[in-house]
Amino acid sequence: MRQLRFYRVARFAALCLSAGVLALTSTLGCWAQEPPAAGVHEFKMTAKKYQFDPNTLTVKKGEKVRLVITALDRDHGFKLEAFGINQKLMKGDPATIEFTADKAGTFPFQCSEFCGLGHGRMKGKLVVEEQ
C-alpha cells in the first residue's frame, strides 16, 4: 500500500516537473524571439494564382516598410519599380523585402515572374501618404 502511494506521489511530482519545464521553455522561447523593430510597418502577404493578398498597402511617408511575402502555389515575383525592388518569390519560402517609403504617392506593384495566363492581372498598389 505504501509503495502504491509513493508511486502515485512520485508520478504526480514528475508530471508537475515536466509541466513546469515545458512552461519555462515556452516562456524562454518567447523571450528569445526578436520583436519587430520599432518604426517598421510590416505586412505579411501571399502571392498565388494571379493575386497578391493584400493587394493594397498603405503607409506613411518616411516609414520603414517590411514585406514578408510567401508564394503559395508556384514561383512568383514582386516588382515595385518606384523603389527599385524586383524580388523573386520561391514557392513556400517567405521572402523579406525592406525599404523606406521616402516619397508620397500611389505606386503600382506586380508579379515579375511569368506565372500563367492571368499573369498580367497580378497587380497591387502601395499608397504612401504624407505625414
C-alpha positions as CSV (number, residue, x, y, z in Angstrom):
1,M,0.0,0.0,0.0
2,R,2.8,2.4,0.9
3,Q,4.6,1.6,-2.3
4,L,1.5,2.3,-4.3
5,R,1.0,5.7,-2.6
6,F,4.7,6.5,-3.1
7,Y,4.4,5.6,-6.8
8,R,1.4,7.9,-7.2
9,V,3.1,10.8,-5.5
10,A,6.3,10.3,-7.5
11,R,4.3,10.1,-10.7
12,F,2.4,13.3,-9.8
13,A,5.7,15.1,-9.0
14,A,7.2,14.0,-12.3
15,L,4.2,15.3,-14.2
16,C,4.3,18.7,-12.3
17,L,8.0,19.0,-13.0
18,S,7.5,18.2,-16.7
19,A,4.8,20.8,-16.9
20,G,7.0,23.4,-15.2
21,V,9.9,22.7,-17.5
22,L,7.6,22.9,-20.5
23,A,6.2,26.2,-19.3
24,L,9.6,27.6,-18.6
25,T,10.9,26.5,-22.0
26,S,7.9,28.1,-23.8
27,T,8.5,31.4,-21.8
28,L,12.2,31.5,-22.6
29,G,11.3,30.8,-26.3
30,C,9.1,33.8,-26.3
31,W,11.8,36.0,-24.8
32,A,14.3,34.7,-27.4
33,Q,12.2,35.8,-30.4
34,E,13.2,39.1,-31.8
35,P,10.3,41.6,-31.7
36,P,9.6,43.7,-34.8
37,A,11.9,46.7,-34.9
38,A,10.3,49.9,-33.7
39,G,9.1,52.1,-36.5
40,V,8.8,49.3,-39.1
41,H,5.5,48.8,-40.8
42,E,5.3,45.1,-41.5
43,F,2.9,43.4,-43.9
44,K,2.5,39.6,-44.3
45,M,1.4,38.9,-47.8
46,T,0.7,36.0,-50.1
47,A,1.1,35.6,-53.8
48,K,-1.0,33.0,-55.6
49,K,-2.7,32.4,-58.9
50,Y,-2.8,36.0,-60.2
51,Q,-3.3,37.9,-57.0
52,F,-1.4,39.4,-54.1
53,D,-3.2,39.4,-50.7
54,P,-3.4,42.1,-49.6
55,N,-3.1,43.9,-52.9
56,T,-3.3,47.5,-51.4
57,L,-0.7,48.6,-48.8
58,T,-0.9,52.0,-47.1
59,V,2.0,53.5,-45.2
60,K,3.2,57.0,-44.1
61,K,6.0,58.8,-45.9
62,G,9.3,58.2,-44.1
63,E,8.2,54.8,-42.6
64,K,10.4,51.8,-42.9
65,V,8.4,49.0,-44.6
66,R,8.9,45.3,-44.3
67,L,7.1,42.9,-46.7
68,V,7.1,39.2,-45.9
69,I,5.7,37.6,-49.0
70,T,5.0,33.9,-49.4
71,A,4.3,32.4,-52.8
72,L,1.7,29.6,-52.2
73,D,1.2,27.8,-55.5
74,R,4.3,28.4,-57.6
75,D,7.2,30.8,-58.0
76,H,6.2,34.4,-58.5
77,G,7.9,37.7,-58.4
78,F,7.4,41.1,-56.7
79,K,8.3,44.3,-58.6
80,L,7.8,47.7,-57.1
81,E,9.7,49.8,-59.7
82,A,9.3,53.2,-57.9
83,F,11.5,51.8,-55.1
84,G,13.9,49.7,-57.2
85,I,12.6,46.4,-56.0
86,N,12.4,43.2,-58.1
87,Q,12.4,40.1,-55.9
88,K,11.8,36.5,-57.0
89,L,9.4,34.7,-54.7
90,M,10.1,31.0,-54.4
91,K,7.1,28.7,-53.7
92,G,6.7,28.1,-50.0
93,D,9.7,30.2,-49.0
94,P,8.8,33.6,-47.3
95,A,10.8,36.4,-48.9
96,T,11.5,39.5,-46.8
97,I,11.7,42.9,-48.6
98,E,12.6,46.1,-46.7
99,F,12.7,49.6,-47.8
100,T,11.9,53.2,-46.7
101,A,8.8,54.8,-48.2
102,D,10.6,58.1,-48.8
103,K,8.2,59.6,-51.4
104,A,4.5,60.1,-51.3
105,G,2.1,58.9,-53.9
106,T,0.4,55.7,-55.3
107,F,2.9,53.2,-56.7
108,P,1.9,50.1,-58.6
109,F,3.5,46.7,-58.0
110,Q,3.1,43.5,-60.0
111,C,4.3,39.9,-60.4
112,S,7.6,39.9,-62.3
113,E,7.8,36.1,-63.0
114,F,5.5,34.8,-65.7
115,C,3.0,32.6,-63.8
116,G,0.3,31.7,-66.3
117,L,-2.4,33.3,-68.5
118,G,-3.6,35.7,-65.7
119,H,0.0,37.0,-65.0
120,G,-0.9,40.4,-66.3
121,R,-3.7,40.8,-63.8
122,M,-1.4,40.1,-60.8
123,K,-1.1,43.6,-59.5
124,G,-1.4,45.8,-56.5
125,K,-0.6,49.2,-55.2
126,L,1.4,50.9,-52.5
127,V,-0.1,54.1,-51.1
128,V,2.4,56.3,-49.4
129,E,0.6,59.2,-47.5
130,E,2.1,62.4,-46.4
131,Q,2.6,62.6,-42.6
